[in-house]
C-alpha cells in the first residue's frame, strides 16, 4: 500500500470509532501537539512519528483526526495531508 493511501485510510476509518464515543480531549491535545512538533502537518512521510509522539494507535489517531477536522482545527490539504489550523 502506498504511504498516502495509508494516511487516507487512517482518516476514513474513523467513522465507526466516532459512533463509540469519539476521542477524549487529551487525545485531541496530544495529536495537535504532535502535529505542531512535526511542522503543523500530518502526512504520509511523518505519520508514524506523529502517532508515536501522540501516543495513539492508528485507530485512535483516525478518530481524533476526524474530530479535529469536524471542529475546524485541522484542514485537509493536497497529498493527502492534514494541516493544523492556527499553528506556528
C-alpha positions, 0 to 999 in steps of 0.5 A: 500500500502506498504511504498516502493511501495509508494516511487516507485510510487512517482518516476514513476509518474513523467513522465507526470509532466516532459512533463509540464515543469519539476521542477524549480531549487529551487525545485531541491535545496530544495529536495537535501537539504532535502535529505542531512538533512535526511542522503543523502537518500530518502526512504520509512521510511523518505519520508514524512519528506523529502517532508515536509522539501522540501516543495513539494507535492508528485507530485512535489517531483516525478518530481524533483526526476526524474530530479535529477536522469536524471542529475546524482545527485541522484542514485537509490539504493536497497529498493527502495531508492534514494541516493544523489550523492556527499553528506556528 
